[in-house]
């Protein structure tokens, strides 16, 4: 996957933060950072926006940009390193490698509910897929999703064996940046127990949601059933407008 300039800058700033290279927990201004990294102001702005969205830094009006002390105390809460909301970048486990097994992939006519969620006509067709995600050898998530064909008309099965959102970003320069998620807990089904090696008494986390491109277009309807040992949800709340 191509690594965009702003990602490289963002990663380097994270390393410098962890190495305590910024005095007073304060970062230089964006102009100085852009000159230091020899990048455009827009790339620098994007890198800083991502750091802010992740809760790693925060801006204090009239004073500058500061490092969130919680990042230094508990980096496990801030593992996300991507530029979109895909699970491949969002879910990290130290020392473990994530992989995807594609269980099903086909084209189907959109149901009335899926058509409504994706702003499609009822006779429109969508990709329907099912994937099983692993951390090393441990299966931890069953994902079912629906995608509008018109957004990714060239999608192939192999593309779904890697990060779908990174594929979209790298091939079409479209980014998934917003989501509406409903998160609950449910008894594990027989499929959950079989695919994720769960006992009949063990539950799963359930995440149902709609993911949106940065221009507001609905891109995916998804249902994710998560092994309870891997169900973690951290959030950064910001009410500034």
C-alpha positions in Angstrom: 0.0 0.0 0.0 1.3 3.4 -0.9 2.3 5.5 2.1 1.1 9.1 1.8 3.3 12.0 2.8 1.1 13.1 5.6 1.1 9.6 7.1 4.9 9.6 7.1 5.0 12.9 8.8 2.4 11.8 11.3 4.3 8.7 12.2 7.6 10.6 12.7 5.9 13.2 15.0 4.5 10.3 17.1 8.1 8.9 17.4 9.4 12.3 18.4 6.6 12.6 21.0 7.5 9.3 22.5 11.2 10.2 22.5 10.3 13.4 24.5 11.8 15.7 21.7 9.2 18.4 22.2 9.9 20.8 25.1 7.0 21.7 27.4 4.7 19.1 25.7 4.2 21.6 22.9 4.6 21.1 19.1 6.1 23.7 16.8 3.5 25.6 14.6 2.4 24.1 11.3 4.5 26.4 9.2 7.7 25.5 11.0 6.8 21.8 10.9 6.1 22.0 7.1 9.5 23.6 6.6 11.2 21.0 8.8 9.7 18.1 6.9 9.9 19.8 3.5 6.2 19.2 2.8 3.3 21.4 1.7 1.2 23.2 4.2 -1.8 21.1 3.2 0.1 17.8 3.9 1.2 19.2 7.2 -2.3 20.3 8.1 -3.7 16.8 7.2 -1.1 15.2 9.5 -2.0 17.5 12.4 -5.7 17.0 11.8 -5.2 13.2 12.1 -3.1 13.5 15.3 -5.9 15.7 16.7 -8.7 13.4 15.7 -6.8 10.5 17.4 -6.6 12.5 20.6 -2.8 12.5 20.6 -2.5 16.3 20.4 -4.9 19.1 21.1 -5.0 22.8 20.2 -5.2 25.5 22.9 -6.6 28.7 21.4 -3.9 31.4 21.3 -1.2 29.1 22.8 -0.5 26.4 20.2 -0.7 22.6 19.8 0.1 20.4 22.8 0.6 16.7 23.5 -2.1 14.8 25.3 -0.5 13.4 28.5 -2.8 10.3 28.3 -1.0 9.3 25.1 2.3 9.0 27.0 0.6 7.1 29.9 -1.5 4.7 27.8 -0.4 4.3 24.2 -2.6 1.2 23.8 -5.6 3.5 23.6 -4.1 5.3 20.6 -3.0 2.5 18.3 -4.9 3.7 15.3 -2.4 4.7 12.5 -4.4 4.9 9.4 -6.2 7.6 7.5 -9.6 6.0 7.3 -11.9 3.9 9.5 -11.0 0.5 8.3 -10.5 -2.3 10.7 -7.1 -3.2 9.3 -5.6 0.1 10.5 -7.9 0.5 13.6 -7.3 -2.9 15.3 -3.7 -3.5 16.3 -2.3 -6.0 18.8 1.4 -5.9 19.7 3.4 -8.7 18.1 0.3 -10.1 16.2 -0.4 -10.0 12.5 -3.9 -9.4 11.2 -5.1 -11.4 8.2 -8.4 -11.8 6.4 -10.1 -15.0 5.0 -12.8 -14.3 2.4 -15.8 -16.6 3.1 -18.3 -15.3 0.5 -18.4 -12.7 -2.3 -21.2 -12.1 -4.8 -23.4 -9.6 -6.5 -27.0 -9.4 -5.3 -30.0 -7.1 -5.8 -30.2 -4.6 -3.0 -33.0 -5.2 -0.4 -35.2 -2.3 0.4 -33.3 -1.8 3.7 -29.8 -1.9 2.1 -31.0 0.3 -0.7 -32.3 2.9 1.8 -29.1 2.8 3.9 -26.8 3.2 0.8 -29.1 5.7 -1.0 -29.8 3.3 -3.9 -32.8 2.4 -6.0 -34.3 -0.9 -4.9 -33.4 -2.5 -8.2 -29.7 -1.5 -7.9 -27.1 -4.2 -7.3 -24.5 -4.4 -4.6 -21.5 -6.5 -3.6 -22.3 -8.8 -0.7 -19.4 -10.3 1.2 -18.5 -12.2 4.3 -15.0 -12.1 5.8 -13.3 -13.8 8.8 -10.5 -11.8 10.5 -7.6 -13.3 12.4 -4.9 -12.1 14.7 -2.2 -14.6 14.1 -4.1 -17.9 14.2 -6.9 -16.6 16.4 -10.2 -15.8 14.5 -11.7 -12.8 16.2 -14.3 -11.2 13.9 -16.9 -12.2 11.4 -17.8 -9.3 9.0 -20.7 -9.1 6.6 -20.9 -6.1 4.3 -22.7 -4.5 1.3 -21.1 -2.1 -1.1 -22.5 -0.1 -4.0 -21.1 -1.4 -7.3 -21.1 2.1 -8.7 -18.5 3.3 -6.3 -16.1 0.3 -6.8 -17.1 -1.2 -10.2 -13.7 -3.0 -10.6 -13.7 -4.7 -7.2 -12.3 -8.3 -7.2 -12.4 -11.0 -4.6 -8.6 -10.6 -4.0 -9.2 -6.9 -3.0 -11.3 -8.2 -0.1 -8.5 -10.3 1.3 -6.8 -7.1 2.2 -8.0 -3.7 3.6 -11.0 -2.6 1.6 -10.8 1.0 2.7 -7.1 1.3 1.9 -7.8 -0.2 -1.5 -10.4 2.5 -2.1 -8.1 5.2 -0.9 -5.1 4.0 -2.9 -6.9 3.3 -6.2 -9.6 6.1 -6.2 -8.3 8.6 -3.7 -11.5 8.3 -1.7 -11.4 8.1 2.1 -13.9 6.6 4.6 -13.9 9.1 7.4 -17.3 8.9 9.0 -19.5 6.1 10.5 -22.7 5.6 12.4 -22.2 2.6 14.6 -24.6 0.7 16.9 -22.6 -1.4 19.4 -24.3 -4.1 21.5 -23.5 -7.5 23.1 -25.3 -10.7 22.1 -25.2 -14.5 22.8 -22.9 -16.2 20.3 -24.6 -18.0 17.5 -23.6 -21.5 16.3 -21.6 -19.8 13.4 -19.8 -17.5 15.9 -18.9 -20.6 18.0 -17.7 -22.5 15.0 -15.7 -19.7 13.3 -14.3 -18.0 16.4 -13.7 -21.0 18.6 -16.2 -19.9 21.2 -18.1 -21.9 23.8 -21.8 -21.9 23.7 -21.9 -19.8 26.9 -19.5 -17.1 25.6 -20.9 -13.9 24.1 -19.9 -11.7 21.2 -19.8 -8.0 20.6 -21.9 -6.8 17.7 -21.2 -3.6 15.7 -23.7 -2.6 13.0 -23.1 0.5 11.0 -23.0 2.6 7.9 -19.6 4.0 6.7 -19.4 7.2 4.7 -16.8 8.7 2.3 -15.4 12.1 3.2 -17.9 13.7 0.7 -20.8 12.2 2.7 -21.6 9.4 0.3 -22.7 6.1 2.1 -20.0 3.5 1.1 -20.7 0.4 3.2 -23.4 -1.2 5.4 -21.6 -3.6 7.7 -22.4 -6.1 10.5 -19.5 -7.3 12.6 -19.5 -9.9 15.3 -16.5 -9.8 17.5 -14.9 -12.3 19.9 -15.6 -10.9 23.4 -11.9 -11.0 24.4 -11.2 -8.6 21.5 -14.1 -6.2 22.1 -12.6 -2.9 23.0 -14.0 0.5 22.4 -12.2 3.8 23.0 -13.4 7.1 22.0 -12.2 10.7 21.9 -15.0 13.2 22.5 -14.7 16.7 21.1 -17.6 19.2 21.2 -15.8 22.0 19.5 -17.5 23.3 16.3 
